[in-house]
Amino acid sequence: MASARHALCAVALLASALTAACSADTSPLRLAEPARRNPETPDFVAATRRGGDYLPVGVSAPQRPVRTKSAESQKALEAELEGARSRNEARGRAAEGASKGAGKTTGQGAAPGAGAE
């Protein structure tokens, strides 16, 4: 009985030792089948990669050209933004007026004479 328990503990210890070092290069599981250091890239991966290499650390990306707006397009944008601002201000005034008048009238769900005593 005791030898079976010792054997079971030894097997459990051996299994945990084999699987505990799976990430290390000296793992017995990795040594059983030699791993390839530079595996070939699958076709579907190579086909979806973008051209060019990654930038090394500390190197800035090349400057992008600055596209300036023409005078007409800039004035059109300003007019569009001014219109949006005036619409938003009008909506704000309307909502403000609606909130002030809401307390004086009975709402849709209120019974007739609910506020009168």
The first five atom37 places (N, CA, C, CB, O) and aatype in JSON, in Angstrom:
{
  "aatype": [12, 0, 15, 0, 1, 8, 0, 10, 4, 0, 19, 0, 10, 10, 0, 15, 0, 10, 16, 0, 0, 4, 15, 0, 3, 16, 15, 14, 10, 1, 10, 0, 6, 14, 0, 1, 1, 2, 14, 6, 16, 14, 3, 13, 19, 0, 0, 16, 1, 1, 7, 7, 3, 18, 10, 14, 19, 7, 19, 15, 0, 14, 5, 1, 14, 19, 1, 16, 11, 15, 0, 6, 15, 5, 11, 0, 10, 6, 0, 6, 10, 6, 7, 0, 1, 15, 1, 2, 6, 0, 1, 7, 1, 0, 0, 6, 7, 0, 15, 11, 7, 0, 7, 11, 16, 16, 7, 5, 7, 0, 0, 14, 7, 0, 7, 0, 6],
  "atom_mask": [
    [1, 1, 1, 1, 1],
    [1, 1, 1, 1, 1],
    [1, 1, 1, 1, 1],
    [1, 1, 1, 1, 1],
    [1, 1, 1, 1, 1],
    [1, 1, 1, 1, 1],
    [1, 1, 1, 1, 1],
    [1, 1, 1, 1, 1],
    [1, 1, 1, 1, 1],
    [1, 1, 1, 1, 1],
    [1, 1, 1, 1, 1],
    [1, 1, 1, 1, 1],
    [1, 1, 1, 1, 1],
    [1, 1, 1, 1, 1],
    [1, 1, 1, 1, 1],
    [1, 1, 1, 1, 1],
    [1, 1, 1, 1, 1],
    [1, 1, 1, 1, 1],
    [1, 1, 1, 1, 1],
    [1, 1, 1, 1, 1],
    [1, 1, 1, 1, 1],
    [1, 1, 1, 1, 1],
    [1, 1, 1, 1, 1],
    [1, 1, 1, 1, 1],
    [1, 1, 1, 1, 1],
    [1, 1, 1, 1, 1],
    [1, 1, 1, 1, 1],
    [1, 1, 1, 1, 1],
    [1, 1, 1, 1, 1],
    [1, 1, 1, 1, 1],
    [1, 1, 1, 1, 1],
    [1, 1, 1, 1, 1],
    [1, 1, 1, 1, 1],
    [1, 1, 1, 1, 1],
    [1, 1, 1, 1, 1],
    [1, 1, 1, 1, 1],
    [1, 1, 1, 1, 1],
    [1, 1, 1, 1, 1],
    [1, 1, 1, 1, 1],
    [1, 1, 1, 1, 1],
    [1, 1, 1, 1, 1],
    [1, 1, 1, 1, 1],
    [1, 1, 1, 1, 1],
    [1, 1, 1, 1, 1],
    [1, 1, 1, 1, 1],
    [1, 1, 1, 1, 1],
    [1, 1, 1, 1, 1],
    [1, 1, 1, 1, 1],
    [1, 1, 1, 1, 1],
    [1, 1, 1, 1, 1],
    [1, 1, 1, 0, 1],
    [1, 1, 1, 0, 1],
    [1, 1, 1, 1, 1],
    [1, 1, 1, 1, 1],
    [1, 1, 1, 1, 1],
    [1, 1, 1, 1, 1],
    [1, 1, 1, 1, 1],
    [1, 1, 1, 0, 1],
    [1, 1, 1, 1, 1],
    [1, 1, 1, 1, 1],
    [1, 1, 1, 1, 1],
    [1, 1, 1, 1, 1],
    [1, 1, 1, 1, 1],
    [1, 1, 1, 1, 1],
    [1, 1, 1, 1, 1],
    [1, 1, 1, 1, 1],
    [1, 1, 1, 1, 1],
    [1, 1, 1, 1, 1],
    [1, 1, 1, 1, 1],
    [1, 1, 1, 1, 1],
    [1, 1, 1, 1, 1],
    [1, 1, 1, 1, 1],
    [1, 1, 1, 1, 1],
    [1, 1, 1, 1, 1],
    [1, 1, 1, 1, 1],
    [1, 1, 1, 1, 1],
    [1, 1, 1, 1, 1],
    [1, 1, 1, 1, 1],
    [1, 1, 1, 1, 1],
    [1, 1, 1, 1, 1],
    [1, 1, 1, 1, 1],
    [1, 1, 1, 1, 1],
    [1, 1, 1, 0, 1],
    [1, 1, 1, 1, 1],
    [1, 1, 1, 1, 1],
    [1, 1, 1, 1, 1],
    [1, 1, 1, 1, 1],
    [1, 1, 1, 1, 1],
    [1, 1, 1, 1, 1],
    [1, 1, 1, 1, 1],
    [1, 1, 1, 1, 1],
    [1, 1, 1, 0, 1],
    [1, 1, 1, 1, 1],
    [1, 1, 1, 1, 1],
    [1, 1, 1, 1, 1],
    [1, 1, 1, 1, 1],
    [1, 1, 1, 0, 1],
    [1, 1, 1, 1, 1],
    [1, 1, 1, 1, 1],
    [1, 1, 1, 1, 1],
    [1, 1, 1, 0, 1],
    [1, 1, 1, 1, 1],
    [1, 1, 1, 0, 1],
    [1, 1, 1, 1, 1],
    [1, 1, 1, 1, 1],
    [1, 1, 1, 1, 1],
    [1, 1, 1, 0, 1],
    [1, 1, 1, 1, 1],
    [1, 1, 1, 0, 1],
    [1, 1, 1, 1, 1],
    [1, 1, 1, 1, 1],
    [1, 1, 1, 1, 1],
    [1, 1, 1, 0, 1],
    [1, 1, 1, 1, 1],
    [1, 1, 1, 0, 1],
    [1, 1, 1, 1, 1],
    [1, 1, 1, 1, 1]
  ],
  "atom_positions": [
    [[0.83, -1.18, 0.0], [0.0, 0.0, 0.0], [0.87, 1.25, 0.0], [-0.94, 0.0, 1.2], [0.62, 2.19, -0.76]],
    [[1.9, 1.26, 0.85], [2.78, 2.42, 0.92], [3.61, 2.54, -0.34], [3.69, 2.32, 2.14], [3.89, 3.66, -0.78]],
    [[4.02, 1.42, -0.95], [4.84, 1.5, -2.16], [3.99, 2.0, -3.34], [5.45, 0.11, -2.49], [4.51, 2.69, -4.22]],
    [[2.7, 1.67, -3.35], [1.82, 2.17, -4.41], [1.63, 3.67, -4.27], [0.45, 1.45, -4.36], [1.59, 4.4, -5.26]],
    [[1.53, 4.13, -3.04], [1.39, 5.57, -2.79], [2.66, 6.29, -3.21], [1.08, 5.84, -1.3], [2.59, 7.36, -3.81]],
    [[3.84, 5.72, -2.9], [5.11, 6.33, -3.3], [5.25, 6.34, -4.82], [6.29, 5.57, -2.66], [5.75, 7.31, -5.4]],
    [[4.83, 5.28, -5.45], [4.91, 5.21, -6.91], [3.98, 6.25, -7.55], [4.54, 3.79, -7.4], [4.35, 6.89, -8.54]],
    [[2.8, 6.41, -6.99], [1.86, 7.4, -7.5], [2.41, 8.82, -7.32], [0.51, 7.26, -6.81], [2.28, 9.65, -8.22]],
    [[3.01, 9.09, -6.18], [3.61, 10.41, -5.94], [4.77, 10.64, -6.9], [4.09, 10.53, -4.48], [4.95, 11.76, -7.39]],
    [[5.56, 9.62, -7.16], [6.7, 9.75, -8.08], [6.21, 10.05, -9.49], [7.56, 8.48, -8.06], [6.8, 10.87, -10.19]],
    [[5.14, 9.39, -9.92], [4.58, 9.63, -11.25], [4.03, 11.05, -11.33], [3.47, 8.6, -11.58], [4.22, 11.74, -12.33]],
    [[3.34, 11.49, -10.3], [2.79, 12.85, -10.28], [3.91, 13.88, -10.3], [1.91, 13.05, -9.05], [3.8, 14.9, -10.98]],
    [[4.97, 13.64, -9.55], [6.12, 14.56, -9.52], [6.81, 14.6, -10.88], [7.12, 14.13, -8.43], [7.19, 15.67, -11.35]],
    [[6.97, 13.45, -11.51], [7.6, 13.4, -12.82], [6.74, 14.11, -13.86], [7.85, 11.95, -13.23], [7.28, 14.83, -14.71]],
    [[5.44, 13.92, -13.81], [4.54, 14.58, -14.77], [4.56, 16.09, -14.58], [3.1, 14.06, -14.62], [4.57, 16.83, -15.56]],
    [[4.56, 16.54, -13.34], [4.59, 17.99, -13.11], [5.94, 18.57, -13.5], [4.29, 18.3, -11.63], [5.99, 19.71, -13.97]],
    [[7.02, 17.83, -13.33], [8.34, 18.33, -13.74], [8.44, 18.42, -15.26], [9.45, 17.43, -13.18], [9.06, 19.35, -15.78]],
    [[7.85, 17.48, -15.96], [7.9, 17.5, -17.42], [7.06, 18.64, -18.0], [7.42, 16.17, -17.98], [7.47, 19.27, -18.98]],
    [[5.92, 18.89, -17.42], [5.05, 19.93, -17.96], [5.33, 21.3, -17.39], [3.61, 19.58, -17.72], [4.87, 22.3, -17.96]],
    [[6.05, 21.41, -16.29], [6.3, 22.71, -15.67], [7.27, 23.54, -16.5], [6.85, 22.53, -14.27], [7.19, 24.77, -16.47]],
    [[8.16, 22.93, -17.21], [9.17, 23.66, -17.96], [8.89, 23.66, -19.45], [10.55, 23.08, -17.69], [9.83, 23.63, -20.25]],
    [[7.63, 23.68, -19.83], [7.28, 23.62, -21.25], [7.77, 24.84, -22.01], [5.79, 23.49, -21.42], [8.03, 24.75, -23.21]],
    [[7.9, 25.97, -21.35], [8.29, 27.17, -22.07], [9.81, 27.32, -22.16], [7.7, 28.39, -21.39], [10.29, 28.15, -22.93]],
    [[10.54, 26.58, -21.43], [12.0, 26.69, -21.46], [12.56, 25.93, -22.66], [12.63, 26.17, -20.14], [11.95, 24.97, -23.13]],
    [[13.72, 26.34, -23.15], [14.36, 25.66, -24.26], [14.92, 24.3, -23.85], [15.47, 26.52, -24.84], [15.22, 23.47, -24.71]],
    [[15.08, 24.08, -22.57], [15.66, 22.82, -22.09], [14.59, 21.83, -21.63], [16.63, 23.08, -20.96], [14.9, 20.84, -20.97]],
    [[13.34, 22.1, -21.98], [12.27, 21.22, -21.56], [12.44, 19.85, -22.19], [10.91, 21.82, -21.92], [12.77, 19.75, -23.37]],
    [[12.23, 18.79, -21.43], [12.33, 17.45, -22.0], [11.32, 17.21, -23.11], [12.15, 16.42, -20.91], [11.57, 16.42, -24.02]],
    [[10.19, 17.88, -23.04], [9.2, 17.73, -24.09], [9.68, 18.36, -25.4], [7.87, 18.35, -23.66], [9.39, 17.84, -26.48]],
    [[10.41, 19.45, -25.33], [10.95, 20.08, -26.53], [12.15, 19.3, -27.06], [11.35, 21.52, -26.23], [12.37, 19.26, -28.27]],
    [[12.9, 18.69, -26.18], [14.06, 17.94, -26.63], [13.65, 16.64, -27.31], [14.98, 17.64, -25.45], [14.41, 16.09, -28.11]],
    [[12.45, 16.15, -27.0], [11.99, 14.91, -27.62], [11.76, 15.1, -29.12], [10.7, 14.43, -26.94], [12.01, 14.19, -29.9]],
    [[11.29, 16.29, -29.53], [11.1, 16.59, -30.95], [11.79, 17.92, -31.23], [9.57, 16.64, -31.33], [11.34, 18.96, -30.75]],
    [[12.85, 17.91, -32.0], [13.57, 19.16, -32.24], [12.69, 20.17, -32.96], [14.85, 18.9, -33.04], [12.08, 19.87, -33.99]],
    [[12.64, 21.36, -32.41], [11.83, 22.42, -33.01], [12.62, 23.14, -34.09], [11.35, 23.41, -31.93], [13.83, 23.31, -33.98]],
    [[11.91, 23.57, -35.11], [12.57, 24.34, -36.16], [12.7, 25.77, -35.69], [11.77, 24.26, -37.5], [11.75, 26.35, -35.17]],
    [[13.87, 26.35, -35.87], [14.12, 27.72, -35.41], [13.45, 28.74, -36.33], [15.63, 28.0, -35.34], [12.93, 29.74, -35.84]],
    [[13.45, 28.52, -37.62], [12.84, 29.44, -38.57], [11.82, 28.69, -39.42], [13.92, 30.1, -39.46], [12.12, 28.29, -40.55]],
    [[10.63, 28.51, -38.89], [9.63, 27.78, -39.66], [9.21, 28.6, -40.89], [8.4, 27.44, -38.79], [9.27, 29.83, -40.87]],
    [[8.78, 27.92, -41.93], [8.34, 28.59, -43.14], [7.0, 29.28, -42.89], [8.24, 27.6, -44.31], [6.16, 28.76, -42.16]],
    [[6.82, 30.43, -43.51], [5.57, 31.16, -43.36], [4.5, 30.52, -44.23], [5.76, 32.65, -43.74], [4.73, 30.26, -45.41]],
    [[3.33, 30.24, -43.66], [2.25, 29.68, -44.47], [1.83, 30.65, -45.58], [1.04, 29.33, -43.58], [1.98, 31.86, -45.44]],
    [[1.31, 30.11, -46.67], [0.94, 30.93, -47.82], [-0.1, 31.98, -47.48], [0.42, 30.05, -48.94], [0.0, 33.12, -47.93]],
    [[-1.12, 31.62, -46.67], [-2.17, 32.59, -46.37], [-1.63, 33.75, -45.53], [-3.32, 31.91, -45.64], [-2.17, 34.86, -45.61]],
    [[-0.59, 33.52, -44.74], [0.0, 34.6, -43.96], [0.83, 35.5, -44.86], [0.86, 34.04, -42.81], [0.74, 36.72, -44.78]],
    [[1.62, 34.9, -45.72], [2.47, 35.68, -46.62], [1.63, 36.51, -47.58], [3.41, 34.76, -47.41], [2.03, 37.62, -47.95]],
    [[0.47, 36.0, -47.99], [-0.37, 36.73, -48.94], [-1.05, 37.94, -48.29], [-1.43, 35.8, -49.52], [-1.35, 38.91, -48.98]],
    [[-1.29, 37.89, -46.98], [-2.0, 38.99, -46.33], [-1.08, 40.02, -45.71], [-2.91, 38.45, -45.27], [-1.56, 41.04, -45.2]],
    [[0.2, 39.81, -45.72], [1.13, 40.79, -45.15], [1.26, 42.0, -46.06], [2.51, 40.15, -44.91], [1.25, 41.88, -47.28]],
    [[1.38, 43.14, -45.44], [1.59, 44.37, -46.2], [3.06, 44.48, -46.53], [1.1, 45.62, -45.39], [3.92, 43.9, -45.86]],
    [[3.33, 45.21, -47.57], [4.72, 45.39, -47.97], [5.48, 46.24, -46.97], [0.0, 0.0, 0.0], [4.89, 47.05, -46.25]],
    [[6.77, 46.08, -46.93], [7.6, 46.89, -46.05], [7.87, 46.21, -44.73], [0.0, 0.0, 0.0], [7.19, 45.27, -44.32]],
    [[8.88, 46.72, -44.07], [9.26, 46.2, -42.77], [8.74, 47.11, -41.68], [10.79, 46.05, -42.67], [8.29, 48.23, -41.94]],
    [[8.8, 46.63, -40.46], [8.44, 47.45, -39.32], [9.55, 48.45, -39.05], [8.17, 46.58, -38.08], [10.72, 48.19, -39.33]],
    [[9.16, 49.6, -38.51], [10.16, 50.6, -38.17], [10.88, 50.17, -36.9], [9.5, 52.0, -38.0], [10.25, 49.68, -35.97]],
    [[12.18, 50.35, -36.85], [12.9, 50.03, -35.62], [12.53, 51.01, -34.51], [14.41, 50.05, -35.86], [12.04, 52.11, -34.77]],
    [[12.75, 50.6, -33.3], [12.44, 51.44, -32.16], [13.32, 52.68, -32.2], [12.63, 50.67, -30.83], [14.52, 52.59, -32.44]],
    [[12.71, 53.84, -31.96], [13.45, 55.08, -31.92], [13.52, 55.8, -33.26], [0.0, 0.0, 0.0], [14.07, 56.9, -33.34]],
    [[12.97, 55.22, -34.31], [12.98, 55.85, -35.62], [11.59, 56.37, -35.91], [13.45, 54.85, -36.73], [10.6, 55.65, -35.77]],
    [[11.5, 57.63, -36.31], [10.21, 58.24, -36.6], [9.74, 57.86, -38.0], [10.29, 59.77, -36.47], [10.55, 57.58, -38.89]],
    [[8.45, 57.85, -38.17], [7.88, 57.57, -39.49], [8.13, 58.76, -40.4], [6.36, 57.28, -39.38], [8.28, 59.88, -39.91]],
    [[8.19, 58.55, -41.69], [8.42, 59.67, -42.6], [7.25, 60.66, -42.53], [8.61, 59.17, -44.05], [6.11, 60.27, -42.3]],
    [[7.55, 61.93, -42.74], [6.53, 62.97, -42.68], [5.56, 62.82, -43.84], [7.18, 64.37, -42.7], [5.97, 62.56, -44.97]],
    [[4.3, 62.99, -43.55], [3.27, 62.92, -44.58], [3.1, 64.3, -45.2], [1.92, 62.4, -44.0], [3.28, 65.31, -44.53]],
    [[2.76, 64.35, -46.47], [2.54, 65.66, -47.09], [1.29, 66.32, -46.51], [2.42, 65.53, -48.62], [0.29, 65.66, -46.26]],
    [[1.35, 67.63, -46.31], [0.24, 68.37, -45.75], [-0.62, 68.86, -46.91], [0.74, 69.56, -44.88], [-0.15, 69.54, -47.82]],
    [[-1.89, 68.51, -46.85], [-2.82, 68.95, -47.89], [-3.6, 70.14, -47.35], [-3.78, 67.79, -48.33], [-4.39, 70.0, -46.41]],
    [[-3.38, 71.3, -47.92], [-4.08, 72.5, -47.46], [-5.4, 72.64, -48.19], [-3.21, 73.76, -47.67], [-5.56, 72.19, -49.33]],
    [[-6.35, 73.28, -47.52], [-7.66, 73.52, -48.13], [-7.58, 74.81, -48.95], [-8.78, 73.61, -47.05], [-6.85, 75.74, -48.62]],
    [[-8.35, 74.83, -50.02], [-8.43, 76.05, -50.8], [-9.27, 77.07, -50.03], [-9.02, 75.77, -52.21], [-9.96, 76.72, -49.07]],
    [[-9.21, 78.32, -50.46], [-9.96, 79.37, -49.77], [-11.45, 79.11, -49.84], [-9.62, 80.74, -50.36], [-12.18, 79.37, -48.88]],
    [[-11.93, 78.61, -50.98], [-13.36, 78.35, -51.12], [-13.82, 77.22, -50.2], [-13.7, 78.01, -52.58], [-14.85, 77.34, -49.54]],
    [[-13.05, 76.15, -50.15], [-13.45, 75.03, -49.3], [-13.35, 75.39, -47.82], [-12.58, 73.8, -49.6], [-14.13, 74.9, -47.01]],
    [[-12.41, 76.25, -47.47], [-12.3, 76.68, -46.08], [-13.49, 77.54, -45.7], [-10.98, 77.44, -45.84], [-14.04, 77.39, -44.61]],
    [[-13.91, 78.45, -46.59], [-15.08, 79.29, -46.3], [-16.35, 78.44, -46.24], [-15.23, 80.4, -47.38], [-17.23, 78.7, -45.42]],
    [[-16.45, 77.43, -47.11], [-17.62, 76.54, -47.07], [-17.67, 75.77, -45.76], [-17.6, 75.56, -48.27], [-18.74, 75.59, -45.18]],
    [[-16.51, 75.31, -45.28], [-16.46, 74.6, -44.01], [-16.85, 75.51, -42.86], [-15.07, 74.03, -43.77], [-17.6, 75.1, -41.96]],
    [[-16.35, 76.74, -42.87], [-16.71, 77.7, -41.81], [-18.21, 77.97, -41.82], [-15.93, 79.02, -41.99], [-18.83, 78.04, -40.75]],
    [[-18.81, 78.13, -43.02], [-20.25, 78.37, -43.1], [-21.03, 77.17, -42.58], [-20.66, 78.69, -44.55], [-22.04, 77.34, -41.91]],
    [[-20.57, 75.98, -42.89], [-21.24, 74.77, -42.42], [-21.18, 74.68, -40.9], [-20.6, 73.52, -43.05], [-22.16, 74.32, -40.25]],
    [[-20.02, 75.0, -40.33], [-19.89, 74.95, -38.87], [-20.71, 76.04, -38.19], [-18.42, 75.1, -38.47], [-21.29, 75.8, -37.13]],
    [[-20.78, 77.24, -38.79], [-21.61, 78.3, -38.23], [-23.09, 77.9, -38.26], [-21.4, 79.62, -39.01], [-23.82, 78.15, -37.31]],
    [[-23.51, 77.27, -39.36], [-24.9, 76.8, -39.45], [-25.21, 75.75, -38.4], [0.0, 0.0, 0.0], [-26.27, 75.76, -37.79]],
    [[-24.28, 74.84, -38.19], [-24.47, 73.8, -37.17], [-24.55, 74.43, -35.78], [-23.33, 72.77, -37.22], [-25.36, 74.0, -34.95]],
    [[-23.71, 75.44, -35.53], [-23.75, 76.09, -34.22], [-25.09, 76.8, -34.0], [-22.59, 77.1, -34.08], [-25.68, 76.7, -32.93]],
    [[-25.57, 77.53, -35.02], [-26.84, 78.24, -34.86], [-28.0, 77.26, -34.69], [-27.1, 79.16, -36.07], [-28.92, 77.52, -33.92]],
    [[-27.97, 76.11, -35.4], [-29.02, 75.1, -35.21], [-28.98, 74.54, -33.79], [-28.87, 73.96, -36.24], [-30.02, 74.35, -33.17]],
    [[-27.79, 74.27, -33.29], [-27.68, 73.73, -31.92], [-28.12, 74.74, -30.88], [-26.23, 73.29, -31.64], [-28.76, 74.38, -29.89]],
    [[-27.79, 76.02, -31.1], [-28.22, 77.04, -30.15], [-29.73, 77.19, -30.16], [-27.56, 78.39, -30.47], [-30.35, 77.36, -29.11]],
    [[-30.35, 77.11, -31.36], [-31.81, 77.21, -31.46], [-32.46, 76.01, -30.77], [-32.25, 77.28, -32.93], [-33.46, 76.17, -30.08]],
    [[-31.92, 74.84, -30.96], [-32.46, 73.65, -30.28], [-32.33, 73.78, -28.76], [-31.73, 72.38, -30.77], [-33.22, 73.38, -28.02]],
    [[-31.21, 74.34, -28.32], [-31.01, 74.53, -26.87], [-32.02, 75.51, -26.3], [0.0, 0.0, 0.0], [-32.57, 75.28, -25.22]],
    [[-32.28, 76.62, -27.04], [-33.27, 77.59, -26.57], [-34.67, 76.97, -26.55], [-33.26, 78.85, -27.46], [-35.45, 77.22, -25.64]],
    [[-34.97, 76.15, -27.56], [-36.28, 75.49, -27.61], [-36.43, 74.5, -26.45], [-36.48, 74.77, -28.96], [-37.49, 74.44, -25.83]],
    [[-35.4, 73.75, -26.17], [-35.46, 72.78, -25.07], [-35.55, 73.51, -23.73], [-34.24, 71.86, -25.09], [-36.24, 73.04, -22.82]],
    [[-34.86, 74.64, -23.6], [-34.91, 75.41, -22.37], [-36.31, 75.97, -22.16], [-33.89, 76.56, -22.4], [-36.84, 75.94, -21.04]],
    [[-36.92, 76.47, -23.23], [-38.28, 76.99, -23.13], [-39.28, 75.89, -22.82], [0.0, 0.0, 0.0], [-40.23, 76.1, -22.06]],
    [[-39.09, 74.72, -23.39], [-39.99, 73.61, -23.13], [-39.88, 73.15, -21.68], [-39.69, 72.45, -24.07], [-40.88, 72.75, -21.08]],
    [[-38.69, 73.19, -21.12], [-38.54, 72.73, -19.74], [-39.14, 73.73, -18.76], [-37.05, 72.5, -19.41], [-39.62, 73.34, -17.7]],
    [[-39.12, 75.02, -19.11], [-39.73, 76.02, -18.21], [-41.24, 75.93, -18.26], [-39.27, 77.44, -18.59], [-41.91, 76.08, -17.23]],
    [[-41.8, 75.69, -19.44], [-43.25, 75.63, -19.58], [-43.83, 74.29, -19.15], [0.0, 0.0, 0.0], [-45.05, 74.19, -19.0]],
    [[-43.01, 73.27, -18.95], [-43.52, 71.94, -18.63], [-44.16, 71.9, -17.25], [-42.41, 70.92, -18.7], [-45.08, 71.11, -17.04]],
    [[-43.72, 72.7, -16.32], [-44.26, 72.67, -14.97], [-45.59, 73.38, -14.84], [0.0, 0.0, 0.0], [-46.31, 73.16, -13.87]],
    [[-45.93, 74.24, -15.83], [-47.15, 75.04, -15.73], [-48.35, 74.36, -16.35], [-46.93, 76.36, -16.39], [-49.49, 74.68, -15.99]],
    [[-48.14, 73.42, -17.27], [-49.26, 72.76, -17.93], [-49.33, 71.31, -17.5], [-49.14, 72.86, -19.46], [-48.36, 70.76, -16.99]],
    [[-50.5, 70.71, -17.72], [-50.62, 69.28, -17.41], [-50.06, 68.49, -18.57], [-52.1, 68.89, -17.14], [-50.26, 68.85, -19.73]],
    [[-49.38, 67.45, -18.28], [-48.77, 66.62, -19.31], [-49.77, 65.64, -19.89], [0.0, 0.0, 0.0], [-50.94, 65.64, -19.5]],
    [[-49.33, 64.81, -20.8], [-50.22, 63.84, -21.44], [-50.75, 62.81, -20.44], [-49.49, 63.12, -22.57], [-51.91, 62.41, -20.5]],
    [[-49.91, 62.39, -19.52], [-50.31, 61.33, -18.6], [-51.05, 61.85, -17.39], [0.0, 0.0, 0.0], [-51.54, 61.06, -16.59]],
    [[-51.15, 63.15, -17.24], [-51.79, 63.7, -16.04], [-53.3, 63.67, -16.22], [-51.29, 65.14, -15.75], [-53.81, 63.88, -17.32]],
    [[-54.0, 63.42, -15.14], [-55.46, 63.43, -15.16], [-55.94, 64.87, -15.15], [-56.05, 62.65, -13.95], [-55.25, 65.73, -14.61]],
    [[-57.1, 65.16, -15.73], [-57.6, 66.53, -15.71], [-57.8, 67.0, -14.27], [-58.92, 66.63, -16.5], [-58.43, 66.33, -13.45]],
    [[-57.25, 68.14, -14.01], [-57.39, 68.71, -12.67], [-56.47, 68.09, -11.64], [0.0, 0.0, 0.0], [-56.69, 68.24, -10.44]],
    [[-55.41, 67.37, -12.1], [-54.52, 66.72, -11.17], [-53.71, 67.72, -10.38], [-53.6, 65.79, -11.9], [-53.38, 67.48, -9.22]],
    [[-53.39, 68.86, -11.01], [-52.58, 69.86, -10.3], [-53.44, 70.86, -9.55], [0.0, 0.0, 0.0], [-52.93, 71.58, -8.7]],
    [[-54.73, 70.94, -9.84], [-55.61, 71.94, -9.2], [-56.2, 71.4, -7.91], [-56.75, 72.36, -10.16], [-56.5, 70.21, -7.8]],
    [[-56.35, 72.29, -6.94], [-56.94, 71.85, -5.67], [-58.01, 72.78, -5.25], [-55.9, 71.73, -4.59], [-58.63, 72.58, -4.21]]
  ]
}
